Amino acid sequence: MPSRSPSVSASRDRGRAAARRAGDGGPGVSREESHAVVERLGAALSGAGFPPMPSRVFAALLVDDDGRMTAAELARELSVSAAAVSGAVRHLGHVGLLRRERERGGRKDVFVVLDDAWHGALVSTDQVHAPIVAALAEGVDHLGAESSAGGRLQLSREFLEFVSAEMGGILERWDAHRRTR
């Protein structure tokens, strides 16, 4: 039986793992420095209301030199369980901060953070706001806009509609800014 050479995907995984052991923030950055950035950024995101584990996973992907890690790599990097990573990447994918890929010929999912991840998350605000706006509108219909509760719901609805409308202009200005970088 002919011997089989390791797949490109497995070779890449070993290369990324070796790079992480050496310090994954790029040339001249130690593993400890990289880990400190991940923990500080994760804590800042968590302090801003982001769930703690998705905060750490997102920070680890942002700090990773190529922004690509498997679930096993994330679990090792953060010293957490595979289940914790699974829930975190599901949340991050839902809010548009990462995407799931499968390397050609591979069987493992790779989680990828885009260089401009926040842009992707903000682009999806219409999808996030639409069901909330619909629920608020229904609440106003049931409670009446003239009631105190109905007035609060209506104000919330108007705010989210305003933010959604303004987001298009913000994203256009950001795209123009990015082209000048």
Buried (B, 14 or more C-beta within 10 A) or exposed (E): EEEEEEBEBBEBBEEBBEBBEEBBBEEEBEBEBBBEBBBEBBBEBBEEEBBBBBBBBBBBBBBBBBBBBBBEBBBBBBEBEEEBBBBBBEBBBEBBBBBEEEBEEBEBEBBBBBEEBEBBBBEBBBEBBEEEBEEBBEBBEEBBEEEEEBBBBBEBBEEBBEEBEEBEEEBEEBEEEEEEE
